[in-house]
């Protein structure tokens, strides 16, 4: 049997994310519970019916072993609507019904996790690839990647032109409201008493118990996802074409094609005295050149927007609010980790059916105290999960704090980022010189070269459909050619090129106040 404990979401989400999804045409607006009649008993009965239907759907779908890619692979629209109607009906009777709120929170997360429009846009953009894993069970990777995700390649797979603005607007208008609704549902769900714990049959042999410990973990993960999405919309990353008004560059970039080449025979040869040089294409030449030509096109569009768009790569009008919301969500997640751990450790019931067992927490805590003497000083104080959550809350997110790495003391202030310390991304990038955009940036690159002597005074090889014999050859050089993207070079503050191995120059070594008091020399001592 697989371990019950998984990162943050554990079995509850691991099961539900695999087999449940929302319908694509359900409302994307935050749902407001109807007025309650306080008929608690009837509400509990309806909510239990919904959970039973949900549970049975999991069992039925698990037997089919289908590959889940979007909601069309999961359940009929009518089945989903029927389950959802049970929960909404329960809330019509009791707006704070914990079980119904939990059920709708589960369905709400699935709406985001398998929203075909959102993930088509993000995966087309090369932002988050990975198939059916999506963001659930990968929420921390999602959070870590989100600040840079929308800088990646945009690849249009739809008939209509797509822009990063479209992705960001979809997140603002459709995804963030859903996640806020999910978290509101979970706020009510944590009120669920132990007498109403859920016994979920995850297969035909195993029954697991879902209680407040798992719900705290669910809410923590939802807050981490909320933080990631807020960071994705904080900066204007929309790149328009050189006219400044459209996205034809996306279609033009995707139309770039490189014809197949013969990688087995030389495409060129030359003779210098008694030396023959044969030039071959690298085996991946076609794909490498096509990819680099597309990247060249995108980089030139990026350069155009950096030079000509007054808002590109800068905080949006709501950017600081988004970053503040991301910070608040991370703090909420840390608080929920502690609440969940404390709740589970205080349990006195039998642990046979618990998804997250007391022994899981104890085992995790036992692995946390560092055993390596060389670990950073801040880690040496960690004794359990709650210590890490406290460190995140009271130090990392609270303001400037001191660290010592390689016997070098420096300060770090992550909260400066969430307070809008980096208002312009370009202002913290290293100095560099861009090549002329009118020149070709994709250049020939000799990837491999080898040579050997020739005995017999001549050499024959296949070239353009026939054998060629070159006399008076006693040495052969063979070269494999690929391509490289030469878009510019790093410079110092005065624009002079850096020598090989020279550390990068930055306009702001504090990076918008994230590293208070940082200097070039100290940065070299730390990372050079």
RODO-2510 file (C-alpha; in nm, 4 decimals, decimal comma):
residues 528
     n   res          X          Y          Z
     1     x     0,0000     0,0000     0,0000
     2     x     0,1260     0,3473    -0,0812
     3     x     0,2115     0,5748     0,2123
     4     x    -0,0885     0,7633     0,3408
     5     x     0,1012     1,0859     0,3914
     6     x     0,1726     1,3068     0,0874
     7     x     0,2903     1,6676     0,0681
     8     x     0,0246     1,8796     0,2434
     9     x    -0,2871     1,7378     0,0762
    10     x    -0,2283     1,3742     0,1642
    11     x    -0,4756     1,1101     0,0624
    12     x    -0,7820     1,3339     0,0381
    13     x    -0,6550     1,5351    -0,2563
    14     x    -0,4481     1,2537    -0,4037
    15     x    -0,7701     1,0561    -0,4484
    16     x    -1,0025     1,3365    -0,5490
    17     x    -0,7687     1,5089    -0,7917
    18     x    -0,7280     1,1888    -0,9879
    19     x    -1,0955     1,1191    -1,0401
    20     x    -1,3012     1,4363    -0,9919
    21     x    -1,3404     1,7512    -1,1966
    22     x    -1,5801     2,0326    -1,2507
    23     x    -1,7989     2,0936    -1,5468
    24     x    -1,6660     2,3546    -1,7855
    25     x    -1,9924     2,5467    -1,8120
    26     x    -2,0533     2,5885    -1,4394
    27     x    -2,0501     2,9384    -1,2995
    28     x    -1,7095     3,0942    -1,2459
    29     x    -1,8406     3,3572    -1,0044
    30     x    -1,8019     3,3155    -0,6281
    31     x    -2,1133     3,1451    -0,4942
    32     x    -2,3135     3,3174    -0,2214
    33     x    -2,4957     3,0683     0,0028
    34     x    -2,8757     3,1119    -0,0051
    35     x    -3,0518     3,2174     0,3151
    36     x    -3,0479     2,9396     0,5748
    37     x    -3,3594     2,7871     0,7279
    38     x    -3,1374     2,6380     1,0000
    39     x    -3,2817     2,2972     0,9297
    40     x    -2,9559     2,1378     1,0368
    41     x    -3,0739     1,7787     1,0367
    42     x    -3,2091     1,7982     0,6826
    43     x    -2,8966     1,9825     0,5662
    44     x    -2,6732     1,7137     0,7140
    45     x    -2,8760     1,4463     0,5379
    46     x    -2,8429     1,6182     0,1988
    47     x    -2,4722     1,6819     0,2499
    48     x    -2,4206     1,3179     0,3422
    49     x    -2,6036     1,2135     0,0235
    50     x    -2,3702     1,4352    -0,1768
    51     x    -2,0632     1,2863    -0,0113
    52     x    -2,1928     0,9342    -0,0698
    53     x    -2,2475     1,0112    -0,4395
    54     x    -1,9024     1,1657    -0,4575
    55     x    -1,7509     0,8638    -0,2893
    56     x    -1,9302     0,6216    -0,5203
    57     x    -1,8145     0,8187    -0,8247
    58     x    -1,4564     0,7826    -0,7030
    59     x    -1,4958     0,4074    -0,6672
    60     x    -1,6682     0,3674    -1,0058
    61     x    -1,4101     0,5767    -1,1866
    62     x    -1,1159     0,4101    -1,0157
    63     x    -1,2255     0,0772    -1,1597
    64     x    -1,2083     0,2116    -1,5167
    65     x    -0,8390     0,3152    -1,4928
    66     x    -0,8954     0,6006    -1,7371
    67     x    -0,6335     0,8602    -1,8184
    68     x    -0,7511     1,1901    -1,6739
    69     x    -0,6655     1,4953    -1,8825
    70     x    -0,9750     1,7108    -1,8535
    71     x    -1,3304     1,7016    -1,7250
    72     x    -1,4536     1,5177    -2,0337
    73     x    -1,2590     1,2125    -1,9137
    74     x    -1,4300     1,2026    -1,5772
    75     x    -1,8032     1,2008    -1,5130
    76     x    -2,1169     1,2986    -1,6959
    77     x    -2,2315     1,6560    -1,6567
    78     x    -2,5527     1,5297    -1,5010
    79     x    -2,3592     1,3314    -1,2397
    80     x    -2,1524     1,6318    -1,1438
    81     x    -2,4585     1,8559    -1,1291
    82     x    -2,6425     1,6028    -0,9138
    83     x    -2,3573     1,5893    -0,6631
    84     x    -2,3282     1,9658    -0,6574
    85     x    -2,7045     2,0083    -0,6127
    86     x    -2,6939     1,8008    -0,2945
    87     x    -2,4361     2,0324    -0,1416
    88     x    -2,6058     2,3538    -0,2540
    89     x    -2,9370     2,2163    -0,1291
    90     x    -2,7802     2,1528     0,2095
    91     x    -2,6505     2,5091     0,2204
    92     x    -2,9990     2,6372     0,1375
    93     x    -3,1067     2,4799     0,4654
    94     x    -2,7928     2,5593     0,6661
    95     x    -2,5534     2,8097     0,5108
    96     x    -2,2714     2,7059     0,7434
    97     x    -2,3096     2,3312     0,7039
    98     x    -1,9497     2,2035     0,7312
    99     x    -1,9917     1,8890     0,5237
   100     x    -2,1610     2,0703     0,2357
   101     x    -1,8972     2,3427     0,2423
   102     x    -1,6243     2,0792     0,2285
   103     x    -1,7937     1,9072    -0,0645
   104     x    -1,8239     2,2298    -0,2629
   105     x    -1,4642     2,3192    -0,1759
   106     x    -1,3505     1,9871    -0,3201
   107     x    -1,5501     2,0458    -0,6370
   108     x    -1,4231     2,4035    -0,6570
   109     x    -1,0604     2,2934    -0,6485
   110     x    -1,1344     2,0429    -0,9199
   111     x    -1,2857     2,3229    -1,1288
   112     x    -0,9519     2,5007    -1,1215
   113     x    -0,7400     2,1896    -1,1499
   114     x    -0,9098     2,0667    -1,4660
   115     x    -1,0292     2,3904    -1,6231
   116     x    -0,9545     2,3130    -1,9869
   117     x    -0,9308     2,6769    -2,0963
   118     x    -0,6907     2,7770    -1,8195
   119     x    -0,4557     2,4838    -1,8590
   120     x    -0,4590     2,4929    -2,2369
   121     x    -0,3419     2,8531    -2,2141
   122     x    -0,0786     2,7819    -1,9497
   123     x     0,0554     2,4674    -2,1145
   124     x     0,0560     2,6344    -2,4559
   125     x     0,2618     2,9058    -2,2916
   126     x     0,5092     2,6438    -2,1694
   127     x     0,4399     2,7658    -1,8175
   128     x     0,3253     2,4526    -1,6389
   129     x     0,3713     2,1257    -1,8188
   130     x     0,3189     1,7883    -1,6612
   131     x    -0,0131     1,6466    -1,7714
   132     x    -0,2604     1,5230    -1,5179
   133     x    -0,0659     1,6337    -1,2098
   134     x    -0,1665     1,9955    -1,2690
   135     x    -0,1165     2,2067    -0,9565
   136     x    -0,2620     1,9720    -0,6983
   137     x     0,0117     1,7800    -0,5171
   138     x     0,2530     2,0156    -0,6948
   139     x     0,1336     2,3351    -0,5298
   140     x     0,4739     2,4342    -0,3905
   141     x     0,6451     2,3836    -0,7257
   142     x     0,3610     2,5858    -0,8752
   143     x     0,4247     2,8674    -0,6265
   144     x     0,7995     2,8637    -0,6873
   145     x     0,7614     2,8712    -1,0650
   146     x     0,4818     3,1256    -1,0900
   147     x     0,6882     3,4492    -1,0902
   148     x     0,8770     3,3368    -1,4015
   149     x     0,6177     3,1174    -1,5659
   150     x     0,4683     3,3819    -1,7904
   151     x     0,8068     3,4849    -1,9266
   152     x     0,8231     3,1545    -2,1130
   153     x     0,7423     3,0691    -2,4697
   154     x     0,3918     3,1363    -2,5997
   155     x     0,2809     2,8732    -2,8479
   156     x    -0,0534     2,9346    -3,0147
   157     x    -0,2607     2,6207    -3,0645
   158     x    -0,5946     2,7910    -3,1154
   159     x    -0,7423     2,9612    -3,4167
   160     x    -0,7622     3,2935    -3,2354
   161     x    -0,4516     3,4797    -3,1298
   162     x    -0,3648     3,4392    -2,7654
   163     x    -0,1753     3,6749    -2,5394
   164     x    -0,0320     3,6635    -2,1931
   165     x    -0,2827     3,9349    -2,1090
   166     x    -0,5559     3,6858    -2,1890
   167     x    -0,4048     3,4359    -1,9460
   168     x    -0,3661     3,6970    -1,6743
   169     x    -0,7174     3,8343    -1,7217
   170     x    -0,8618     3,4836    -1,7093
   171     x    -0,6835     3,4246    -1,3792
   172     x    -0,8058     3,7561    -1,2378
   173     x    -1,1655     3,7191    -1,3497
   174     x    -1,2230     3,3453    -1,3225
   175     x    -0,9629     3,1581    -1,1207
   176     x    -0,8924     3,3791    -0,8199
   177     x    -1,2648     3,4209    -0,7401
   178     x    -1,3040     3,0430    -0,7470
   179     x    -1,0116     2,9897    -0,5122
   180     x    -1,1446     3,2549    -0,2734
   181     x    -1,4767     3,0695    -0,2727
   182     x    -1,2994     2,7403    -0,2017
   183     x    -1,1152     2,8915     0,0946
   184     x    -1,4382     3,0433     0,2279
   185     x    -1,5992     2,6991     0,2036
   186     x    -1,3100     2,5462     0,3927
   187     x    -1,3375     2,8141     0,6622
   188     x    -1,6830     2,6728     0,7318
   189     x    -1,5749     2,3124     0,6829
   190     x    -1,3181     2,3242     0,9636
   191     x    -1,6093     2,3719     1,2024
   192     x    -1,7075     2,0127     1,1327
   193     x    -1,7260     1,8264     1,4609
   194     x    -1,5537     1,4944     1,5101
   195     x    -1,8989     1,3378     1,5309
   196     x    -1,9460     1,4176     1,1616
   197     x    -1,6146     1,2959     1,0254
   198     x    -1,6276     1,1517     0,6763
   199     x    -1,5561     0,7866     0,6155
   200     x    -1,4455     0,7690     0,2510
   201     x    -1,4082     0,4409     0,0665
   202     x    -1,1048     0,4945    -0,1558
   203     x    -1,1347     0,1516    -0,3110
   204     x    -1,3287    -0,1668    -0,2505
   205     x    -1,1073    -0,2608     0,0408
   206     x    -1,0037     0,0535     0,2268
   207     x    -1,2044     0,3066     0,4276
   208     x    -1,0314     0,6279     0,5368
   209     x    -1,1390     0,8978     0,7789
   210     x    -1,1431     1,2649     0,6820
   211     x    -1,1515     1,5071     0,9740
   212     x    -1,0348     1,8595     1,0546
   213     x    -0,6683     1,7658     1,0305
   214     x    -0,7061     1,6843     0,6617
   215     x    -0,9252     1,9905     0,6050
   216     x    -0,6568     2,2184     0,7493
   217     x    -0,4096     2,0580     0,5075
   218     x    -0,6556     2,1099     0,2211
   219     x    -0,6956     2,4774     0,3100
   220     x    -0,3193     2,5244     0,3433
   221     x    -0,2659     2,3855    -0,0064
   222     x    -0,5453     2,6029    -0,1465
   223     x    -0,3803     2,9117     0,0012
   224     x    -0,0460     2,8186    -0,1537
   225     x    -0,2165     2,7908    -0,4929
   226     x    -0,3867     3,1264    -0,4330
   227     x    -0,0466     3,2820    -0,3614
   228     x     0,0956     3,1448    -0,6843
   229     x    -0,1869     3,2758    -0,9004
   230     x    -0,1687     3,6207    -0,7393
   231     x     0,2029     3,6386    -0,8155
   232     x     0,1310     3,5469    -1,1781
   233     x    -0,0873     3,8533    -1,2291
   234     x     0,1141     4,1087    -1,0308
   235     x     0,3345     4,2165    -1,3237
   236     x     0,2397     4,3203    -1,6755
   237     x     0,4016     4,0511    -1,8881
   238     x     0,1970     4,1121    -2,2030
   239     x     0,4136     4,1264    -2,5162
   240     x     0,2657     4,2878    -2,8259
   241     x     0,4122     4,2993    -3,1746
   242     x     0,6185     4,5860    -3,3097
   243     x     0,3047     4,7825    -3,3942
   244     x     0,2265     4,7828    -3,0235
   245     x    -0,1329     4,6753    -3,0674
   246     x    -0,1537     4,3108    -3,1623
   247     x    -0,0295     3,9569    -3,1298
   248     x     0,0429     3,8583    -3,4876
   249     x     0,3969     3,7804    -3,3741
   250     x     0,2659     3,4673    -3,2013
   251     x     0,1300     3,3227    -3,5245
   252     x     0,4376     3,4315    -3,7185
   253     x     0,6681     3,2721    -3,4637
   254     x     0,4777     2,9446    -3,4729
   255     x     0,4950     2,9374    -3,8516
   256     x     0,8744     2,9164    -3,8402
   257     x     0,9824     2,5803    -3,9772
   258     x     1,3170     2,4245    -4,0596
   259     x     1,3287     2,1614    -4,3294
   260     x     1,4796     1,8202    -4,2451
   261     x     1,8491     1,7803    -4,3152
   262     x     2,0705     1,4808    -4,3830
   263     x     2,2612     1,4189    -4,0615
   264     x     2,4427     1,1049    -4,1812
   265     x     2,6441     1,2395    -4,4739
   266     x     2,8553     1,5556    -4,4954
   267     x     2,6799     1,8642    -4,6306
   268     x     3,0087     2,0422    -4,7073
   269     x     3,3751     1,9601    -4,7485
   270     x     3,6968     2,1511    -4,8017
   271     x     4,0589     2,0624    -4,8754
   272     x     4,3566     2,2431    -4,7336
   273     x     4,6822     2,0859    -4,8525
   274     x     4,6699     1,7227    -4,7468
   275     x     4,3875     1,7785    -4,4954
   276     x     4,0212     1,7087    -4,5746
   277     x     3,7524     1,8676    -4,3579
   278     x     3,4011     1,7177    -4,3592
   279     x     3,1103     1,9092    -4,2101
   280     x     2,8010     1,7254    -4,0791
   281     x     2,4789     1,8442    -3,9220
   282     x     2,4212     1,7467    -3,5601
   283     x     2,1535     1,4787    -3,5219
   284     x     1,9095     1,7237    -3,3565
   285     x     1,9951     2,0081    -3,5922
   286     x     1,6446     2,0542    -3,7346
   287     x     1,4734     2,0766    -3,3959
   288     x     1,7503     2,2857    -3,2430
   289     x     1,7471     2,5405    -3,5228
   290     x     1,3685     2,5667    -3,5271
   291     x     1,3585     2,6145    -3,1507
   292     x     1,6339     2,8771    -3,1593
   293     x     1,4737     3,0652    -3,4478
   294     x     1,1484     3,0809    -3,2523
   295     x     1,3353     3,1909    -2,9421
   296     x     1,5184     3,4561    -3,1446
   297     x     1,1837     3,5867    -3,2669
   298     x     1,0468     3,5985    -2,9135
   299     x     1,3598     3,7650    -2,7739
   300     x     1,3371     4,0401    -3,0341
   301     x     0,9729     4,0967    -2,9391
   302     x     1,0799     4,1046    -2,5745
   303     x     1,3439     4,3654    -2,6550
   304     x     1,0864     4,5738    -2,8424
   305     x     0,8492     4,5705    -2,5453
   306     x     1,1227     4,6525    -2,2952
   307     x     1,2177     4,9544    -2,5046
   308     x     0,8741     5,0751    -2,6101
   309     x     0,6056     4,9635    -2,3642
   310     x     0,5839     5,1868    -2,0550
   311     x     0,4123     4,9129    -1,8520
   312     x     0,5821     4,5914    -1,9645
   313     x     0,7617     4,3952    -1,6878
   314     x     0,6349     4,6431    -1,4294
   315     x     0,3847     4,6097    -1,1483
   316     x     0,0278     4,6493    -1,2652
   317     x    -0,2074     4,8990    -1,1029
   318     x    -0,3244     4,6185    -0,8728
   319     x     0,0156     4,4514    -0,8542
   320     x     0,0971     4,5442    -0,4956
   321     x    -0,2484     4,4280    -0,3879
   322     x    -0,1845     4,0955    -0,5617
   323     x     0,1540     4,0578    -0,3926
   324     x     0,0017     4,1463    -0,0558
   325     x    -0,2672     3,8848    -0,1161
   326     x     0,0021     3,6304    -0,2025
   327     x     0,1868     3,7083     0,1209
   328     x    -0,1313     3,6794     0,3260
   329     x    -0,2108     3,3462     0,1612
   330     x     0,1354     3,2077     0,2415
   331     x     0,0973     3,3152     0,6048
   332     x    -0,2469     3,1540     0,6172
   333     x    -0,1016     2,8328     0,4778
   334     x     0,1684     2,8311     0,7468
   335     x    -0,0953     2,8860     1,0151
   336     x    -0,3033     2,5983     0,8790
   337     x    -0,0028     2,3674     0,8837
   338     x     0,0318     2,4338     1,2570
   339     x    -0,3414     2,3982     1,3176
   340     x    -0,3483     2,0694     1,1319
   341     x    -0,0441     1,9298     1,3112
   342     x    -0,1755     2,0326     1,6539
   343     x    -0,5199     1,8905     1,5798
   344     x    -0,3817     1,5546     1,4718
   345     x    -0,1426     1,5264     1,7660
   346     x    -0,4324     1,5966     2,0057
   347     x    -0,6487     1,3162     1,8659
   348     x    -0,7355     1,0381     2,1099
   349     x    -0,9335     0,8107     1,8761
   350     x    -0,7976     0,4988     1,7126
   351     x    -0,5735     0,5843     1,4192
   352     x    -0,6512     0,2840     1,1992
   353     x    -0,8510     0,4777     0,9394
   354     x    -0,6954     0,8230     0,9671
   355     x    -0,5428     0,9599     0,6484
   356     x    -0,2835     1,1545     0,8448
   357     x    -0,1910     0,9561     1,1523
   358     x    -0,0225     1,0758     1,4695
   359     x     0,2663     0,8463     1,3846
   360     x     0,3059     1,0256     1,0494
   361     x     0,3525     1,3597     1,2257
   362     x     0,5895     1,2100     1,4827
   363     x     0,7958     1,0468     1,2081
   364     x     0,8073     1,3731     1,0136
   365     x     0,9121     1,5657     1,3244
   366     x     1,1857     1,3133     1,3945
   367     x     1,3359     1,3788     1,0509
   368     x     1,3458     1,7576     1,0902
   369     x     1,6248     1,8263     1,3437
   370     x     1,9401     1,8680     1,1326
   371     x     2,2156     1,6118     1,1714
   372     x     2,4703     1,7888     0,9507
   373     x     2,6900     2,0365     1,1355
   374     x     2,7275     2,2468     0,8211
   375     x     2,3589     2,3335     0,7824
   376     x     2,2765     2,7074     0,7996
   377     x     2,2304     2,8482     1,1474
   378     x     1,8585     2,9156     1,1004
   379     x     1,7945     2,5453     1,0336
   380     x     1,9811     2,4366     1,3452
   381     x     1,6909     2,5584     1,5582
   382     x     1,4280     2,3474     1,3840
   383     x     1,2906     2,0617     1,5916
   384     x     0,9513     1,9957     1,4327
   385     x     0,7068     2,1042     1,1626
   386     x     0,5723     2,3886     1,3730
   387     x     0,9215     2,5350     1,4099
   388     x     0,9456     2,5655     1,0316
   389     x     0,6014     2,7278     1,0129
   390     x     0,7000     2,9720     1,2892
   391     x     1,0276     3,0535     1,1119
   392     x     0,8383     3,1255     0,7916
   393     x     0,5834     3,3431     0,9710
   394     x     0,7966     3,5236     1,2265
   395     x     1,1175     3,5697     1,0288
   396     x     1,0980     3,5053     0,6547
   397     x     0,7711     3,6902     0,5950
   398     x     0,7975     3,9373     0,8833
   399     x     1,0769     4,1646     0,7614
   400     x     1,4539     4,1787     0,7460
   401     x     1,6415     3,8987     0,9185
   402     x     2,0036     3,7836     0,9292
   403     x     2,1561     3,4766     0,7708
   404     x     2,5057     3,3327     0,7714
   405     x     2,6238     3,1312     0,4724
   406     x     2,9868     3,0243     0,4268
   407     x     3,0775     3,2387     0,7300
   408     x     2,9340     3,5462     0,5564
   409     x     2,6626     3,7445     0,7343
   410     x     2,3954     3,9157     0,5274
   411     x     2,0359     4,0312     0,5587
   412     x     1,7352     3,9196     0,3610
   413     x     1,3895     4,0742     0,3487
   414     x     1,1461     3,8642     0,1457
   415     x     0,8600     4,0838     0,2588
   416     x     1,0117     4,3670     0,0538
   417     x     0,9195     4,1741    -0,2603
   418     x     0,5611     4,1250    -0,1445
   419     x     0,5436     4,4949    -0,0573
   420     x     0,6313     4,5878    -0,4163
   421     x     1,0039     4,6470    -0,3734
   422     x     1,0658     4,5364    -0,7321
   423     x     0,8386     4,7652    -0,9285
   424     x     1,0289     4,7085    -1,2541
   425     x     1,1786     4,3668    -1,3304
   426     x     1,4267     4,5115    -1,5796
   427     x     1,5717     4,7321    -1,3049
   428     x     1,7121     4,4295    -1,1209
   429     x     1,8426     4,2367    -1,4209
   430     x     2,2194     4,2313    -1,4831
   431     x     2,3707     4,4787    -1,7266
   432     x     2,3797     4,3448    -2,0801
   433     x     2,4256     4,4496    -2,4390
   434     x     2,1626     4,3427    -2,6907
   435     x     2,2760     4,2681    -3,0428
   436     x     2,1214     4,4621    -3,3301
   437     x     1,7690     4,3261    -3,3823
   438     x     1,8158     4,3596    -3,7588
   439     x     2,0948     4,1012    -3,7538
   440     x     2,0570     3,7247    -3,7403
   441     x     2,1049     3,5932    -3,3888
   442     x     2,0974     3,2214    -3,4706
   443     x     2,4535     3,1327    -3,5684
   444     x     2,6465     2,8213    -3,6642
   445     x     2,8112     2,6377    -3,3779
   446     x     3,0583     2,3496    -3,4052
   447     x     2,9306     2,1075    -3,1462
   448     x     3,1909     1,8347    -3,1870
   449     x     3,5147     1,7817    -3,3788
   450     x     3,7491     1,4877    -3,4216
   451     x     4,0277     1,3867    -3,6607
   452     x     4,2319     1,0874    -3,7700
   453     x     4,5145     1,0050    -4,0154
   454     x     4,4497     0,8453    -4,3553
   455     x     4,6658     0,5637    -4,4890
   456     x     4,6532     0,5113    -4,8630
   457     x     4,6870     0,8705    -4,9850
   458     x     4,3192     0,9155    -5,0763
   459     x     3,9800     0,9333    -4,9043
   460     x     3,6307     0,8475    -5,0353
   461     x     3,2953     0,9554    -4,8905
   462     x     2,9296     0,9849    -4,9920
   463     x     2,8360     1,3366    -5,0958
   464     x     2,5135     1,4621    -5,2575
   465     x     2,4127     1,1250    -5,3999
   466     x     2,7447     0,9773    -5,5092
   467     x     3,0869     0,8758    -5,3856
   468     x     3,3652     1,1294    -5,4102
   469     x     3,7321     1,0373    -5,3879
   470     x     3,9836     1,3032    -5,2906
   471     x     4,3495     1,2195    -5,3697
   472     x     4,6582     1,3184    -5,1745
   473     x     4,4819     1,3144    -4,8345
   474     x     4,6623     1,2010    -4,5247
   475     x     4,4478     1,3670    -4,2580
   476     x     4,0671     1,4002    -4,2108
   477     x     3,8838     1,6386    -3,9785
   478     x     3,5149     1,5756    -3,9082
   479     x     3,2913     1,8414    -3,7530
   480     x     2,9333     1,8285    -3,6238
   481     x     2,7464     2,1567    -3,6647
   482     x     2,4582     2,2771    -3,4518
   483     x     2,3278     2,6294    -3,3879
   484     x     2,3545     2,8777    -3,1043
   485     x     2,1540     3,1874    -3,0122
   486     x     2,3805     3,4921    -2,9909
   487     x     2,1479     3,7673    -2,8701
   488     x     2,4009     3,9726    -2,6759
   489     x     2,6557     3,9705    -2,3984
   490     x     2,6944     4,0740    -2,0361
   491     x     2,8612     4,4056    -1,9562
   492     x     2,9692     4,6140    -1,6622
   493     x     2,7920     4,9346    -1,5636
   494     x     2,9846     5,1260    -1,8321
   495     x     2,8873     4,8866    -2,1091
   496     x     3,2206     4,7078    -2,1424
   497     x     3,2014     4,3309    -2,2093
   498     x     3,2846     4,1032    -1,9195
   499     x     3,5837     3,8748    -1,9338
   500     x     3,5406     3,4987    -1,9062
   501     x     3,4359     3,4028    -1,5548
   502     x     3,3809     3,7610    -1,4421
   503     x     3,0859     3,7991    -1,2045
   504     x     2,7763     3,9742    -1,3368
   505     x     2,7166     4,3433    -1,2703
   506     x     2,3771     4,4530    -1,1376
   507     x     2,2244     4,8004    -1,1167
   508     x     2,0861     4,7219    -0,7697
   509     x     2,2614     4,4648    -0,5536
   510     x     1,9854     4,4871    -0,2922
   511     x     1,7345     4,3701    -0,5556
   512     x     1,4671     4,6143    -0,4539
   513     x     1,5458     4,5821    -0,0847
   514     x     1,5239     4,2024    -0,0727
   515     x     1,8929     4,1946     0,0313
   516     x     1,9334     4,5065     0,2479
   517     x     2,2867     4,6420     0,2471
   518     x     2,4080     4,3949    -0,0146
   519     x     2,7184     4,4968    -0,2097
   520     x     2,8830     4,3576    -0,5185
   521     x     3,1740     4,2146    -0,3228
   522     x     2,9502     4,0448    -0,0685
   523     x     2,7410     3,8943    -0,3476
   524     x     3,0598     3,7615    -0,5081
   525     x     3,1690     3,6167    -0,1736
   526     x     2,8332     3,4427    -0,1408
   527     x     2,7725     3,3177    -0,4931
   528     x     3,0764     3,3988    -0,7058
***
